[in-house]
Amino acid sequence: MKGIVMSKRTEERKERLLPSGVPRWVRCYDNGGETSDRYMVIFTGRYTHKTARQHWSLCMSASPFSPQGIGMHDTSPEQFDSPHGKWPPAIGRKCHLGTRIPFSSLPADCQKATIQDYRYLWDV
């Protein structure tokens, strides 16, 4: 962030939540193009004051900012990828949402949309 002076505490918090600019508390999925909203990002970690004790997700096409693209949010009282307390799949494994992928495998616009929402949710 250019031009903004952050306190040491704020800088440390930002580095904890966004190490090297990568959101720490997300899980990403790719369903291989079976649907128009191919990519799904699940925001994990503790609840924030903005989530009202709900789990948030972002479903999107490869171009979520395009007029023909898709970028929609959803909430649930349970995690989308690990209902009933089950463990989510490891990266490279599949579940009903598709194959779990690393954040770096998302298209650039999907990464941008994810970081925007992540910064909003965690006040980073």
C-alpha positions in Angstrom: 0.0 0.0 0.0 1.7 3.1 -1.2 1.2 6.4 0.7 -0.4 4.7 3.8 1.7 4.6 6.9 0.8 1.6 9.0 1.6 1.0 12.7 3.8 -2.0 13.5 0.9 -3.8 14.9 -1.2 -3.2 11.8 1.6 -4.3 9.6 2.1 -7.5 11.6 -1.6 -8.3 11.4 -1.6 -7.8 7.7 1.4 -10.1 7.3 -0.4 -12.8 9.4 -3.6 -12.6 7.4 -2.0 -12.0 4.0 1.4 -13.5 4.0 3.2 -12.5 0.8 -0.1 -11.1 -0.5 -1.8 -14.5 -0.4 -5.0 -14.9 1.8 -4.3 -17.3 4.6 -7.9 -18.3 5.4 -9.3 -19.4 2.1 -9.9 -22.8 0.4 -10.2 -22.8 -3.4 -12.0 -25.3 -5.7 -12.2 -25.8 -9.5 -15.0 -28.0 -10.8 -13.3 -28.3 -14.2 -15.9 -26.2 -16.1 -18.9 -28.3 -15.3 -20.9 -25.2 -14.5 -20.6 -21.5 -15.4 -19.4 -20.7 -11.9 -16.4 -22.9 -12.2 -14.3 -21.6 -9.2 -15.4 -21.5 -5.6 -13.5 -19.8 -2.8 -14.5 -20.6 0.8 -13.5 -18.1 3.5 -12.4 -20.0 6.5 -10.9 -19.1 9.9 -12.7 -17.4 12.7 -15.9 -15.5 12.3 -15.5 -11.8 11.8 -17.9 -9.1 13.0 -19.1 -8.8 9.4 -20.2 -12.4 8.8 -23.0 -12.7 11.4 -21.8 -16.2 12.4 -22.1 -17.4 8.9 -19.5 -19.0 6.6 -19.0 -17.1 3.3 -18.2 -18.3 -0.2 -17.5 -16.7 -3.5 -18.5 -18.6 -6.7 -17.2 -17.2 -10.0 -16.3 -17.7 -13.6 -12.8 -17.0 -14.8 -13.8 -13.4 -15.4 -15.9 -12.3 -12.4 -15.7 -8.6 -13.3 -16.9 -9.0 -16.9 -20.5 -8.2 -17.7 -20.8 -11.7 -19.0 -18.9 -13.2 -16.1 -20.2 -14.6 -12.8 -19.3 -13.5 -9.3 -21.8 -14.4 -6.6 -21.6 -14.8 -2.8 -23.3 -17.3 -0.5 -23.5 -17.9 3.2 -24.2 -21.0 5.3 -24.2 -21.9 8.9 -21.8 -24.8 8.1 -18.6 -24.8 6.0 -19.5 -25.6 2.4 -16.8 -28.1 1.9 -16.8 -29.8 5.3 -20.4 -30.2 6.5 -21.1 -31.9 9.8 -17.6 -31.4 11.1 -15.8 -33.5 8.5 -12.4 -32.5 7.3 -12.1 -30.6 3.9 -10.1 -32.4 1.2 -6.4 -31.8 0.8 -5.2 -29.8 -2.2 -5.5 -32.1 -5.3 -8.3 -34.1 -3.8 -12.0 -33.9 -4.8 -15.3 -33.3 -3.1 -18.8 -32.2 -4.2 -17.4 -28.7 -5.1 -14.6 -30.0 -7.4 -10.9 -30.4 -7.0 -9.2 -28.3 -4.3 -6.6 -26.1 -5.8 -4.0 -23.7 -4.4 -4.9 -20.0 -4.5 -2.1 -19.4 -7.0 -4.0 -21.6 -9.5 -7.0 -19.3 -9.7 -7.2 -16.9 -12.7 -5.9 -13.4 -12.0 -9.3 -11.8 -11.9 -10.5 -14.5 -9.4 -7.5 -13.8 -7.2 -8.3 -10.1 -7.3 -12.0 -10.7 -6.4 -11.0 -13.1 -3.6 -8.5 -10.6 -2.1 -11.1 -7.8 -2.2 -13.6 -9.8 -0.2 -10.9 -11.1 2.1 -9.7 -7.6 2.9 -13.3 -6.5 3.5 -14.1 -9.5 5.9 -10.9 -9.2 7.9 -10.4 -5.4 7.8 -7.0 -5.7 6.2 
